[in-house]
């Protein structure tokens, strides 16, 4: 099976550029993400990390509003 794929890939002209392009895209994304993590403000990270914990109160209010809308119908 691998020989079939390898032989088929060798017959396509210009295919050798695709692995290089995918490596450059991955490396570029990794560098940009690393730079963002290093330069992110501590306050923002703390706020975002507490979002799942703060969401409980919002869900209760949303459920109350939905219940009120259903009783009005």
N, C-alpha and C positions, 0 to 999 in steps of 0.2 A: 504494500500500500504506500509506504513512504517513497519507494523508488518511482512509483507512478506520479506522485505529487511533485517530487523533485525534478523528474524529467519534464513534466508539464510546465513547471515554473521556469526552468532554464530556457524553454522555447519562447517565453514572453520577453520581448525587448523592452528595456528600460525598467524592469521590475526591481533591479538592485537598489533603486533610490527609495523605495517604500520603507524598508527597515530603518534606513537612516533618518527619514522624515519622522517616523514614529518615535525613534529615540530622541530626536531633537524636541518634539512636542512634549514628550514625557519629562525630559530634563528641564525644559523651559517652565512647564507647569510646576514642577517640584521646586525650582529656584524661586519663582514668584510666590508660591505658597509659603515657603520657608521665610522669605523676606517679610511677608505679611504677618506671620506668627511672631517673628522677632520684633517687629516695629509696632505691634498692636498695643494699645493702651491697657493697662491693668484694670482700670475701671470698666472698660468695655467688656473685657473677658469675664470679669466678675458679674456684670449685669446679664450677659448672655448665659453664663453658667447657672444662674439662678432662675432663668425663665421657666424651666419645667416645674420648679417648686412654687412659683408665683401663679402658675396657670390654674391651680385648683380653685381659687376664688373666682376667676373669670368664668370657668365652666359652670359653677353654681349659678352665677347670674344669668348666663346664657340659657341654662335649663329652666330657670324661673321664667324668663321672658318667653321661651317656647311654650311652656305650660300655659301662660296667660293667653298667648295667641291662640292656642288650641281651644281653650275654654270659651273664648270670644266667638269662635266660629260656631 
